[in-house]
């Protein structure tokens, strides 16, 4: 696990699933944050949200920009593993029983119809439309009881950021086992009825945010403004942490070299 920008990341598909499978096999519980640009931004300025993030098992790197930031600040290479990828991988693995929660019923119906084609087991899984409520108002005990009776190992939560992270943090104490994963708009992407992801050329060019602005300018322009406003200070602080870490590593290396020379 690696911590950058106040977020504890696990990078790499194999590492992510090794940790998730381990939690499920041990009969434990937790939640995974799909950390897009909005999550990274809010983690820098909202203490309540930061506390919720800290309660998670870990975050996966949903943003295509974070690997670029890490190259600039730490000089390291990491790869994106986004919400769509982890969702597709879980469906295709056919290893765990899943519970799909959030979004409107029409979206859930479309999602089920599409995903059954990829994984016939999904025919007998639960798709539950959450009521439109503030995060404080959900019946968390009742929702947890429903999940427990269902026997799901993976619980998909599609409420969007930052709401879904706060929701999972509040639901966690009532769960007995299972891993929740917050996937934002992924249900819509795969429902065949509504919102779609940006074209591949925009994804490959780190321009998905432009596509999102075109699709929903009122919502996305506000988000992008906050990201742009906080980005310089965020990168500067991360760069200072990187330099401090490098200095510490160099001091340790020098100390080992001195000790080795002294004993030779």
Secondary structure, 3 states (H helix, E strand, C coil): CEEECCEEECCCHHHHHHHHHHHHHCCCEEEEEEECHHHHHHHCCCHHHHHHHHCCCEEEECCCCHHHHHHHHCCCCCCCCCHHHHHHHHHHHCCCCEEEEECCHHHHHHHHHHHHHHCHHHHHCEEECCCCCCCCCCCHHHHHHHHHHHCCCEEEEECCCCHHHHHHHHHHCCCCCEEEEECCCHHHHHHCCCCCCCCHHHHHCCCHHHHHHHHCHHHHHHHHHHHHHHHHHHHHHHHHHHHHHHHHHHHHHHHHHHHHHHHC
